[in-house]
Amino acid sequence: MKEHFTTTVRVTGKGDAKAKAFADALSKVQGAVMKSTPQVLLRIEPQDIEVIQAQVAVRKEAFLFIFLRRERRTFSVELDVTVTVTAINLDKVDFVANT
């Protein structure tokens, strides 16, 4: 009834700091695993993280084109996360009808 399997999911995240971009991407792991399997998930344990792409976009802005000049940075990451999943296979559960 209880099964263990390993899967890899690809997630992306954005943020105004490197840590926020990674946290945004890692918070999407559970949703990606839930979409890939119809089973009821008990535990998701990350085993390995591989950075596919890490980018920073720099945008210069100014108030009225001349005042208060600054650079805004936006970080984005794309990760392959290998996870070990413990799940319950509902096909192996026998349900009894009460009449």
C-alpha positions as CSV (number, residue, x, y, z in Angstrom):
1,M,0.0,0.0,0.0
2,K,2.8,2.4,0.9
3,E,5.2,3.0,-1.9
4,H,8.5,4.8,-2.3
5,F,9.7,6.2,-5.6
6,T,12.2,8.8,-6.9
7,T,11.3,11.5,-9.4
8,T,12.8,14.7,-10.8
9,V,10.8,17.8,-11.3
10,R,11.8,21.1,-12.9
11,V,10.8,24.3,-11.1
12,T,11.5,28.0,-11.7
13,G,11.5,31.0,-9.3
14,K,12.0,34.7,-9.4
15,G,12.9,37.3,-6.7
16,D,14.7,40.5,-6.0
17,A,17.4,38.6,-4.2
18,K,19.2,35.3,-4.8
19,A,17.7,33.7,-1.7
20,K,14.2,34.8,-2.6
21,A,14.5,33.3,-6.1
22,F,15.7,29.9,-4.7
23,A,13.0,30.0,-2.0
24,D,10.3,30.7,-4.7
25,A,11.5,27.8,-6.8
26,L,11.7,25.3,-3.9
27,S,8.2,26.2,-2.7
28,K,6.8,25.0,-6.0
29,V,8.3,21.5,-5.7
30,Q,5.3,20.0,-3.8
31,G,2.8,21.3,-6.4
32,A,4.9,19.9,-9.3
33,V,5.1,16.5,-7.6
34,M,1.4,16.5,-6.9
35,K,0.6,17.2,-10.6
36,S,2.8,14.3,-11.8
37,T,1.2,11.5,-9.7
38,P,-2.4,10.7,-8.8
39,Q,-1.4,9.1,-5.5
40,V,-1.8,10.5,-2.0
41,L,1.5,11.9,-0.9
42,L,2.8,11.3,2.6
43,R,6.4,12.7,2.4
44,I,8.5,14.5,-0.1
45,E,12.3,14.5,0.6
46,P,14.7,16.5,-1.7
47,Q,17.8,14.4,-2.5
48,D,19.6,16.5,-5.1
49,I,19.3,20.0,-6.6
50,E,20.8,20.9,-10.0
51,V,20.9,24.5,-11.2
52,I,19.8,24.5,-14.9
53,Q,19.8,28.2,-15.4
54,A,20.5,31.2,-13.1
55,Q,20.1,34.7,-14.5
56,V,20.1,38.3,-13.2
57,A,18.3,41.1,-15.1
58,V,19.4,44.6,-14.4
59,R,17.1,47.4,-15.1
60,K,18.0,51.1,-14.7
61,E,15.3,53.5,-13.7
62,A,15.0,57.1,-12.7
63,F,12.3,59.5,-11.5
64,L,11.4,61.9,-14.3
65,F,14.4,60.4,-16.3
66,I,17.0,62.3,-14.3
67,F,16.3,62.2,-10.5
68,L,17.0,59.3,-8.1
69,R,18.7,57.0,-10.5
70,R,19.0,53.4,-9.4
71,E,19.5,49.9,-10.7
72,R,16.9,47.2,-10.0
73,R,18.0,43.6,-10.1
74,T,15.7,40.6,-10.7
75,F,17.1,37.1,-10.1
76,S,15.6,34.0,-11.7
77,V,16.5,30.4,-11.4
78,E,15.5,27.1,-13.0
79,L,16.2,24.0,-11.0
80,D,15.9,20.2,-11.4
81,V,15.1,18.8,-8.0
82,T,15.3,15.1,-7.4
83,V,13.0,14.0,-4.7
84,T,12.1,10.7,-2.9
85,V,8.4,10.4,-2.5
86,T,6.5,8.3,0.0
87,A,2.9,7.8,-1.2
88,I,-0.2,5.7,-0.7
89,N,-1.4,3.9,-3.8
90,L,-5.2,4.1,-3.7
91,D,-5.6,1.3,-6.2
92,K,-4.4,-1.2,-3.6
93,V,-6.9,-0.1,-1.0
94,D,-10.1,-2.2,-0.8
95,F,-13.2,-0.1,0.0
96,V,-16.2,-1.9,1.4
97,A,-19.7,-0.6,0.7
98,N,-22.0,-0.2,3.7
99,T,-25.6,-0.8,2.8
